[in-house]
Amino acid sequence: MNSFNRFYDSWLDQLQHLVHHLNSAPKPPTTGDDQGHLGNLVRKVMSHYAEYYRVKSVAAQRDVLGVMAAPWASSLERSLHWIAGRVSELQCETVDKENALTEEMLEWQDGVSEFIGVCGDLDEMIGRLACIVQKADDLRLRTVKSVVGLLTPQQAGEFFTAAAELQFGVRLWGLNHDRQTRN
């Protein structure tokens, strides 16, 4: 793993050099030469990342646990690696549960259609819809809890503050819009 650590240090130095060149490139590129130069720089950066993943893959074939531990990365970087993977898992789980709720809602709507046609049990249909709404709310709550579980307390406080401010802003905007359309 020491050889990959050395590679990574060198790779970061080279990346810094490439980024310096990118920052020095004219923005926006005004001539064909400028555009060509920027295109070359972008390709170099892309190749640089490809090289990183190629060398990392070779290192993983030798010592996958060492690569997973990422000793070349800072603790913050390692925590972000973990969070990024967890957020992706959380997103997939949430989408799966949303799909299940959508399917349940479609079944309920089919049942309502049948009810209208055959006059079935209204209480049963309303009960099923209430169950779907509860499951949707439970999913929202579990999702928020899962996201907050990934955060530090300070981050969680900031998250909730931002979420509430967004909710207040959306509500105020909506109320103002409603008032304007009524007048």
C-alpha atoms as an extended CHARMM CRD file, in Angstrom:
* protein
*
       183  EXT
         1         1  MET       CA              0.0000000000        0.0000000000        0.0000000000  PROA      1               0.0000000000
         2         2  ASN       CA              3.0000000000        2.3010000000        0.4580000000  PROA      2               0.0000000000
         3         3  SER       CA              3.5540000000        2.4230000000       -3.2890000000  PROA      3               0.0000000000
         4         4  PHE       CA             -0.0370000000        3.5400000000       -3.8260000000  PROA      4               0.0000000000
         5         5  ASN       CA              0.3600000000        6.1660000000       -1.0780000000  PROA      5               0.0000000000
         6         6  ARG       CA              3.3730000000        7.5660000000       -2.9410000000  PROA      6               0.0000000000
         7         7  PHE       CA              1.4900000000        7.3880000000       -6.2390000000  PROA      7               0.0000000000
         8         8  TYR       CA             -1.4530000000        9.2380000000       -4.7170000000  PROA      8               0.0000000000
         9         9  ASP       CA              0.7500000000       12.0350000000       -3.3410000000  PROA      9               0.0000000000
        10        10  SER       CA              2.3680000000       12.4620000000       -6.7420000000  PROA      10              0.0000000000
        11        11  TRP       CA             -1.0020000000       12.2120000000       -8.4600000000  PROA      11              0.0000000000
        12        12  LEU       CA             -2.4050000000       15.0170000000       -6.2960000000  PROA      12              0.0000000000
        13        13  ASP       CA              0.6020000000       17.2230000000       -7.0950000000  PROA      13              0.0000000000
        14        14  GLN       CA              0.0290000000       16.6250000000      -10.7990000000  PROA      14              0.0000000000
        15        15  LEU       CA             -3.6750000000       17.3210000000      -10.4090000000  PROA      15              0.0000000000
        16        16  GLN       CA             -2.8840000000       20.5980000000       -8.6810000000  PROA      16              0.0000000000
        17        17  HSD       CA             -0.6390000000       21.5050000000      -11.6170000000  PROA      17              0.0000000000
        18        18  LEU       CA             -3.4070000000       20.6410000000      -14.0910000000  PROA      18              0.0000000000
        19        19  VAL       CA             -5.9560000000       22.6670000000      -12.1470000000  PROA      19              0.0000000000
        20        20  HSD       CA             -3.5650000000       25.6340000000      -12.1240000000  PROA      20              0.0000000000
        21        21  HSD       CA             -3.4320000000       25.3900000000      -15.9140000000  PROA      21              0.0000000000
        22        22  LEU       CA             -7.2140000000       25.1580000000      -16.0960000000  PROA      22              0.0000000000
        23        23  ASN       CA             -7.5540000000       28.2510000000      -13.9180000000  PROA      23              0.0000000000
        24        24  SER       CA             -5.0400000000       30.0970000000      -16.1010000000  PROA      24              0.0000000000
        25        25  ALA       CA             -6.9380000000       29.3010000000      -19.2870000000  PROA      25              0.0000000000
        26        26  PRO       CA             -8.9400000000       32.2140000000      -20.7140000000  PROA      26              0.0000000000
        27        27  LYS       CA            -12.5460000000       32.2070000000      -19.5780000000  PROA      27              0.0000000000
        28        28  PRO       CA            -14.4710000000       32.0970000000      -21.7560000000  PROA      28              0.0000000000
        29        29  PRO       CA            -12.1650000000       30.8870000000      -24.4990000000  PROA      29              0.0000000000
        30        30  THR       CA            -12.3820000000       33.5870000000      -27.1620000000  PROA      30              0.0000000000
        31        31  THR       CA            -10.3690000000       32.0890000000      -29.9990000000  PROA      31              0.0000000000
        32        32  GLY       CA            -10.1320000000       28.7160000000      -31.6390000000  PROA      32              0.0000000000
        33        33  ASP       CA             -6.6800000000       28.3050000000      -30.1080000000  PROA      33              0.0000000000
        34        34  ASP       CA             -8.0950000000       29.0500000000      -26.6500000000  PROA      34              0.0000000000
        35        35  GLN       CA            -10.8460000000       26.4870000000      -27.1740000000  PROA      35              0.0000000000
        36        36  GLY       CA             -8.3580000000       23.8800000000      -28.3760000000  PROA      36              0.0000000000
        37        37  HSD       CA             -6.0680000000       24.5640000000      -25.4110000000  PROA      37              0.0000000000
        38        38  LEU       CA             -8.9400000000       24.2290000000      -22.9440000000  PROA      38              0.0000000000
        39        39  GLY       CA            -10.1030000000       21.0230000000      -24.6480000000  PROA      39              0.0000000000
        40        40  ASN       CA             -6.5910000000       19.5730000000      -24.3170000000  PROA      40              0.0000000000
        41        41  LEU       CA             -6.4520000000       20.5070000000      -20.6490000000  PROA      41              0.0000000000
        42        42  VAL       CA             -9.8130000000       18.8730000000      -20.0030000000  PROA      42              0.0000000000
        43        43  ARG       CA             -8.6560000000       15.7030000000      -21.7590000000  PROA      43              0.0000000000
        44        44  LYS       CA             -5.4550000000       15.7230000000      -19.6710000000  PROA      44              0.0000000000
        45        45  VAL       CA             -7.4530000000       16.0060000000      -16.4660000000  PROA      45              0.0000000000
        46        46  MET       CA             -9.7700000000       13.2190000000      -17.6180000000  PROA      46              0.0000000000
        47        47  SER       CA             -6.7590000000       11.0330000000      -18.4640000000  PROA      47              0.0000000000
        48        48  HSD       CA             -5.2540000000       11.8930000000      -15.1060000000  PROA      48              0.0000000000
        49        49  TYR       CA             -8.3560000000       10.6060000000      -13.3260000000  PROA      49              0.0000000000
        50        50  ALA       CA             -8.4030000000        7.5210000000      -15.5460000000  PROA      50              0.0000000000
        51        51  GLU       CA             -4.8100000000        6.8240000000      -14.5080000000  PROA      51              0.0000000000
        52        52  TYR       CA             -5.7650000000        7.1660000000      -10.8470000000  PROA      52              0.0000000000
        53        53  TYR       CA             -8.5310000000        4.5870000000      -11.2100000000  PROA      53              0.0000000000
        54        54  ARG       CA             -6.3030000000        2.2750000000      -13.2430000000  PROA      54              0.0000000000
        55        55  VAL       CA             -3.5350000000        2.3080000000      -10.6220000000  PROA      55              0.0000000000
        56        56  LYS       CA             -6.0550000000        2.0270000000       -7.8000000000  PROA      56              0.0000000000
        57        57  SER       CA             -7.5510000000       -1.0330000000       -9.5090000000  PROA      57              0.0000000000
        58        58  VAL       CA             -4.1370000000       -2.6750000000       -9.6910000000  PROA      58              0.0000000000
        59        59  ALA       CA             -3.5730000000       -1.8690000000       -6.0090000000  PROA      59              0.0000000000
        60        60  ALA       CA             -6.9780000000       -3.3390000000       -5.1450000000  PROA      60              0.0000000000
        61        61  GLN       CA             -6.0820000000       -6.5740000000       -6.9120000000  PROA      61              0.0000000000
        62        62  ARG       CA             -3.0810000000       -6.8200000000       -4.6190000000  PROA      62              0.0000000000
        63        63  ASP       CA             -4.7410000000       -5.6430000000       -1.3750000000  PROA      63              0.0000000000
        64        64  VAL       CA             -8.4360000000       -4.8420000000       -1.5810000000  PROA      64              0.0000000000
        65        65  LEU       CA             -8.8080000000       -4.2880000000        2.1700000000  PROA      65              0.0000000000
        66        66  GLY       CA             -5.9430000000       -1.8250000000        2.1230000000  PROA      66              0.0000000000
        67        67  VAL       CA             -7.5970000000        0.0640000000       -0.7130000000  PROA      67              0.0000000000
        68        68  MET       CA            -10.9410000000        0.0220000000        1.0990000000  PROA      68              0.0000000000
        69        69  ALA       CA             -9.2360000000        1.4500000000        4.1990000000  PROA      69              0.0000000000
        70        70  ALA       CA             -7.7920000000        4.2480000000        1.9940000000  PROA      70              0.0000000000
        71        71  PRO       CA             -4.7660000000        5.0200000000        4.1900000000  PROA      71              0.0000000000
        72        72  TRP       CA             -3.6840000000        7.7180000000        1.7060000000  PROA      72              0.0000000000
        73        73  ALA       CA             -6.8430000000        9.7130000000        2.4160000000  PROA      73              0.0000000000
        74        74  SER       CA             -7.5490000000       11.9970000000        5.3410000000  PROA      74              0.0000000000
        75        75  SER       CA            -10.1900000000       10.9910000000        7.8710000000  PROA      75              0.0000000000
        76        76  LEU       CA            -12.5390000000       13.5700000000        6.3810000000  PROA      76              0.0000000000
        77        77  GLU       CA            -11.9910000000       12.1140000000        2.9050000000  PROA      77              0.0000000000
        78        78  ARG       CA            -12.6170000000        8.6080000000        4.2300000000  PROA      78              0.0000000000
        79        79  SER       CA            -15.8030000000        9.7450000000        5.9540000000  PROA      79              0.0000000000
        80        80  LEU       CA            -16.9860000000       11.3090000000        2.7010000000  PROA      80              0.0000000000
        81        81  HSD       CA            -16.2330000000        8.0760000000        0.8410000000  PROA      81              0.0000000000
        82        82  TRP       CA            -18.4520000000        6.2800000000        3.3290000000  PROA      82              0.0000000000
        83        83  ILE       CA            -21.1780000000        8.9300000000        3.2750000000  PROA      83              0.0000000000
        84        84  ALA       CA            -21.2530000000        9.0040000000       -0.5240000000  PROA      84              0.0000000000
        85        85  GLY       CA            -21.7970000000        5.2520000000       -0.6010000000  PROA      85              0.0000000000
        86        86  ARG       CA            -24.4030000000        5.4090000000        2.1460000000  PROA      86              0.0000000000
        87        87  VAL       CA            -26.2980000000        8.2340000000        0.4640000000  PROA      87              0.0000000000
        88        88  SER       CA            -26.3870000000        6.2030000000       -2.7300000000  PROA      88              0.0000000000
        89        89  GLU       CA            -27.7490000000        3.1940000000       -0.8200000000  PROA      89              0.0000000000
        90        90  LEU       CA            -30.2760000000        5.4290000000        0.9090000000  PROA      90              0.0000000000
        91        91  GLN       CA            -31.3960000000        6.8510000000       -2.4170000000  PROA      91              0.0000000000
        92        92  CYS       CA            -31.8890000000        3.3580000000       -3.8620000000  PROA      92              0.0000000000
        93        93  GLU       CA            -33.8040000000        2.1890000000       -0.7910000000  PROA      93              0.0000000000
        94        94  THR       CA            -35.9930000000        5.2780000000       -0.9030000000  PROA      94              0.0000000000
        95        95  VAL       CA            -36.7410000000        4.8350000000       -4.5990000000  PROA      95              0.0000000000
        96        96  ASP       CA            -37.6490000000        1.1740000000       -4.0020000000  PROA      96              0.0000000000
        97        97  LYS       CA            -40.0330000000        2.1460000000       -1.2150000000  PROA      97              0.0000000000
        98        98  GLU       CA            -41.5150000000        4.9690000000       -3.2940000000  PROA      98              0.0000000000
        99        99  ASN       CA            -42.0960000000        2.4950000000       -6.1120000000  PROA      99              0.0000000000
       100       100  ALA       CA            -43.8530000000        0.1190000000       -3.7120000000  PROA      100             0.0000000000
       101       101  LEU       CA            -46.0650000000        2.9680000000       -2.4900000000  PROA      101             0.0000000000
       102       102  THR       CA            -46.8340000000        3.9870000000       -6.0680000000  PROA      102             0.0000000000
       103       103  GLU       CA            -47.8220000000        0.4050000000       -6.8340000000  PROA      103             0.0000000000
       104       104  GLU       CA            -50.0310000000        0.3180000000       -3.7550000000  PROA      104             0.0000000000
       105       105  MET       CA            -51.6230000000        3.6250000000       -4.7740000000  PROA      105             0.0000000000
       106       106  LEU       CA            -52.3090000000        2.2780000000       -8.2580000000  PROA      106             0.0000000000
       107       107  GLU       CA            -53.9710000000       -0.7840000000       -6.7430000000  PROA      107             0.0000000000
       108       108  TRP       CA            -56.0580000000        1.5010000000       -4.5550000000  PROA      108             0.0000000000
       109       109  GLN       CA            -57.0800000000        3.5930000000       -7.5720000000  PROA      109             0.0000000000
       110       110  ASP       CA            -58.0290000000        0.4170000000       -9.4190000000  PROA      110             0.0000000000
       111       111  GLY       CA            -60.1070000000       -0.5700000000       -6.4160000000  PROA      111             0.0000000000
       112       112  VAL       CA            -61.8040000000        2.8350000000       -6.3970000000  PROA      112             0.0000000000
       113       113  SER       CA            -62.6140000000        2.4260000000      -10.0850000000  PROA      113             0.0000000000
       114       114  GLU       CA            -64.1500000000       -0.9450000000       -9.3450000000  PROA      114             0.0000000000
       115       115  PHE       CA            -65.9620000000        0.5580000000       -6.3630000000  PROA      115             0.0000000000
       116       116  ILE       CA            -67.5050000000        3.2500000000       -8.5020000000  PROA      116             0.0000000000
       117       117  GLY       CA            -68.5810000000        0.6090000000      -10.9790000000  PROA      117             0.0000000000
       118       118  VAL       CA            -69.7840000000       -1.9470000000       -8.4470000000  PROA      118             0.0000000000
       119       119  CYS       CA            -70.3550000000        0.1480000000       -5.3050000000  PROA      119             0.0000000000
       120       120  GLY       CA            -67.9680000000       -1.7730000000       -3.0320000000  PROA      120             0.0000000000
       121       121  ASP       CA            -67.1340000000       -0.9990000000        0.5810000000  PROA      121             0.0000000000
       122       122  LEU       CA            -66.2090000000        2.7000000000        0.8590000000  PROA      122             0.0000000000
       123       123  ASP       CA            -64.8160000000        2.3520000000        4.3860000000  PROA      123             0.0000000000
       124       124  GLU       CA            -62.3900000000       -0.3380000000        3.2350000000  PROA      124             0.0000000000
       125       125  MET       CA            -61.1610000000        1.8430000000        0.3540000000  PROA      125             0.0000000000
       126       126  ILE       CA            -60.6390000000        4.8430000000        2.6150000000  PROA      126             0.0000000000
       127       127  GLY       CA            -58.8360000000        2.6500000000        5.1370000000  PROA      127             0.0000000000
       128       128  ARG       CA            -56.4690000000        1.3930000000        2.4340000000  PROA      128             0.0000000000
       129       129  LEU       CA            -55.7480000000        4.9450000000        1.2860000000  PROA      129             0.0000000000
       130       130  ALA       CA            -55.0230000000        6.0150000000        4.8670000000  PROA      130             0.0000000000
       131       131  CYS       CA            -52.6020000000        3.1220000000        5.1560000000  PROA      131             0.0000000000
       132       132  ILE       CA            -50.8310000000        4.2350000000        1.9660000000  PROA      132             0.0000000000
       133       133  VAL       CA            -50.5550000000        7.8190000000        3.2190000000  PROA      133             0.0000000000
       134       134  GLN       CA            -49.1780000000        6.5790000000        6.5390000000  PROA      134             0.0000000000
       135       135  LYS       CA            -46.6040000000        4.4440000000        4.7510000000  PROA      135             0.0000000000
       136       136  ALA       CA            -45.5840000000        7.4240000000        2.6150000000  PROA      136             0.0000000000
       137       137  ASP       CA            -45.1630000000        9.5920000000        5.7130000000  PROA      137             0.0000000000
       138       138  ASP       CA            -43.2310000000        6.8160000000        7.4620000000  PROA      138             0.0000000000
       139       139  LEU       CA            -40.9430000000        6.6350000000        4.4340000000  PROA      139             0.0000000000
       140       140  ARG       CA            -40.3600000000       10.3900000000        4.5380000000  PROA      140             0.0000000000
       141       141  LEU       CA            -39.5430000000       10.2240000000        8.2370000000  PROA      141             0.0000000000
       142       142  ARG       CA            -37.2160000000        7.2370000000        7.8320000000  PROA      142             0.0000000000
       143       143  THR       CA            -35.4690000000        9.0500000000        4.9900000000  PROA      143             0.0000000000
       144       144  VAL       CA            -34.9310000000       12.1850000000        7.0660000000  PROA      144             0.0000000000
       145       145  LYS       CA            -33.7080000000       10.0830000000        9.9970000000  PROA      145             0.0000000000
       146       146  SER       CA            -31.3050000000        8.2350000000        7.7400000000  PROA      146             0.0000000000
       147       147  VAL       CA            -29.9260000000       11.4650000000        6.3020000000  PROA      147             0.0000000000
       148       148  VAL       CA            -29.5880000000       13.0340000000        9.7420000000  PROA      148             0.0000000000
       149       149  GLY       CA            -27.8800000000        9.8560000000       10.9480000000  PROA      149             0.0000000000
       150       150  LEU       CA            -25.0990000000       10.6000000000        8.4840000000  PROA      150             0.0000000000
       151       151  LEU       CA            -24.5470000000       14.1070000000        9.8510000000  PROA      151             0.0000000000
       152       152  THR       CA            -22.8380000000       15.5650000000       12.8800000000  PROA      152             0.0000000000
       153       153  PRO       CA            -25.1490000000       17.2690000000       15.3390000000  PROA      153             0.0000000000
       154       154  GLN       CA            -24.1250000000       20.6920000000       14.0430000000  PROA      154             0.0000000000
       155       155  GLN       CA            -24.8140000000       19.5930000000       10.4830000000  PROA      155             0.0000000000
       156       156  ALA       CA            -28.1480000000       18.1170000000       11.5260000000  PROA      156             0.0000000000
       157       157  GLY       CA            -29.1020000000       21.4200000000       13.1680000000  PROA      157             0.0000000000
       158       158  GLU       CA            -28.1360000000       23.3010000000       10.0480000000  PROA      158             0.0000000000
       159       159  PHE       CA            -30.0340000000       20.7750000000        7.9380000000  PROA      159             0.0000000000
       160       160  PHE       CA            -33.2130000000       21.1930000000        9.9310000000  PROA      160             0.0000000000
       161       161  THR       CA            -32.8470000000       24.9860000000       10.0130000000  PROA      161             0.0000000000
       162       162  ALA       CA            -32.4010000000       25.0810000000        6.2580000000  PROA      162             0.0000000000
       163       163  ALA       CA            -35.2860000000       22.6570000000        5.7090000000  PROA      163             0.0000000000
       164       164  ALA       CA            -37.5830000000       24.7460000000        7.8990000000  PROA      164             0.0000000000
       165       165  GLU       CA            -36.5480000000       27.9930000000        6.2250000000  PROA      165             0.0000000000
       166       166  LEU       CA            -37.2010000000       26.3890000000        2.8670000000  PROA      166             0.0000000000
       167       167  GLN       CA            -40.5980000000       25.2000000000        4.0400000000  PROA      167             0.0000000000
       168       168  PHE       CA            -41.4610000000       28.6660000000        5.4060000000  PROA      168             0.0000000000
       169       169  GLY       CA            -40.2930000000       30.3340000000        2.2090000000  PROA      169             0.0000000000
       170       170  VAL       CA            -42.2400000000       27.9630000000        0.0000000000  PROA      170             0.0000000000
       171       171  ARG       CA            -45.3260000000       28.4550000000        2.1320000000  PROA      171             0.0000000000
       172       172  LEU       CA            -45.0500000000       32.2580000000        2.0760000000  PROA      172             0.0000000000
       173       173  TRP       CA            -44.4370000000       32.2480000000       -1.6550000000  PROA      173             0.0000000000
       174       174  GLY       CA            -47.4320000000       29.9710000000       -2.1720000000  PROA      174             0.0000000000
       175       175  LEU       CA            -49.7020000000       32.0950000000        0.0240000000  PROA      175             0.0000000000
       176       176  ASN       CA            -48.6570000000       35.2690000000       -1.8190000000  PROA      176             0.0000000000
       177       177  HSD       CA            -49.2420000000       33.6030000000       -5.1590000000  PROA      177             0.0000000000
       178       178  ASP       CA            -52.6610000000       32.3740000000       -4.0490000000  PROA      178             0.0000000000
       179       179  ARG       CA            -53.6070000000       35.8970000000       -2.9160000000  PROA      179             0.0000000000
       180       180  GLN       CA            -52.4880000000       37.3880000000       -6.2290000000  PROA      180             0.0000000000
       181       181  THR       CA            -54.4460000000       34.9030000000       -8.3050000000  PROA      181             0.0000000000
       182       182  ARG       CA            -57.6130000000       35.5050000000       -6.2580000000  PROA      182             0.0000000000
       183       183  ASN       CA            -57.4310000000       39.2790000000       -6.8340000000  PROA      183             0.0000000000
